[in-house]
C-alpha cells in the first residue's frame, strides 16, 4: 500500500518561490508516474505536472516555464519547485502516484495549501 504525505506549502508573496515535497512509503514508488495536482476554491482539481518512470515530464500551460517537477526514487521523494508565483496559483496542491501523463492514479496525499498573496 502506497502512502503519500505532502509538505512545504504556505503563504508567499507574488513573484516568490516555494518547493513542495511528497514523501512516499510502500512498494513501487520508483516505477509509478508521479503527478502534482491542484484544486482552487470552487474549481475542479487539475493537473500541474507529471513525471513518468522513464523521465518524461509534462506541465500544464499555466505553469510551464515556472514550475519544475522532480523525484528522488532512492529516498521515495517527489518535489515541485514553483517560481514566479502568481495569485492564481493559490490552491491546495496534491501529490499523486500511479497515473498517466494527463490523468491521476489512485494514490493521493492529503494536500498542502499554497497561498500567493501580498
N, C-alpha and C positions, 0 to 999 in steps of 0.2 A: 504494500500500500504506500503510495507516494503522498507525502505531505509537504506543503509549501508555506513559508512564512515570509512576508514582505516587511521591509523596514526602510527608513530613510526619508519618508515623507515629511512635510512640514510647510511652514509659511515662508515664502520667498518673494522678493520684490521683482517686478518686471525687469527682464534682462539678466536676471540671476541664473544660477545653476543649482542642480541637485543631482545626486546619484541614488537611485533606488536599488536595493538589494533583495534578492529572493533566495532564501536558504531552503534547500531541498533535503528530504530524507526518504529512504526507501530505495528499492532497486529500480534501475532503468533510467535514472535521471539523464545519463550521458547520451542515450540513444533517442530520446524524445525531442521533438521540436519545442523550443522554449518560446513563449509568447508573452508580451505585455499588452494588457488591455486597459481601457479607462472608461469610467462612467461619470458623466457630469449630471448634476441635478436635472431631473425631468427629461433626460436623454437616454438613448439606448447605449448599452455597452459597445465599445468599438475597439477594433484592433489599433494598436500603436506601432508595434514592431514584432517581428518574429525572426527566429534564428534556428535553422534546421540542423539536423545531425551533421550534414556534410559541409556546413559553414555558410550556406546561402542565407543572406539577410533580406528582409523585406520591411519597408516602412510605409506608413500611411502618408499621404501627401501633406497634411498639415504639419508633420514633424520632420519631414525629410530635410536633411542638412543640419538639423539642430539636435536630434536625439541619436544615441548610439547604443545598440544592444550588444551585449557580450555575455560570455559564460566561462566558468572555470569548472570543468567536469570533475576534476580530481577532488575539488572541495564541494562539489554539488551546489554551486552558487550561480545565480544569474544576476545580471546587472542591467540597469537602464540609466545611462548618463544623459541628462537633459540640460541643454544650454539655451541661452537666449529665450528664457521662459516668458510666456505671454499670459495675460489674464485668462484667455480662452483655453489654456492648458489646465486650468483648475478642474480637478476631478478626483475620484477615488481610483487609484491605479492597482491593477490586479496582475499577479504573476499566473501564468498558465502553462501546463505541460501536457504533451500528448496529442496536440492538434496538428493542423497542416499550415501551409503558408498563410492562408487567409481565414481559417476557421479554428476555433478553440477546441482543445481536448477536454477530457473530463476532470482533470485535476486543477483546482483553483486554490489560491491563497485567500486570506481573509481581507486583503486590500489595505492600502495605505493612502491617507489623504494628502494631496498636494494642493496647496492654495497659493495662487500667484496674485499678489495684491500689494499696492503701495500704502 
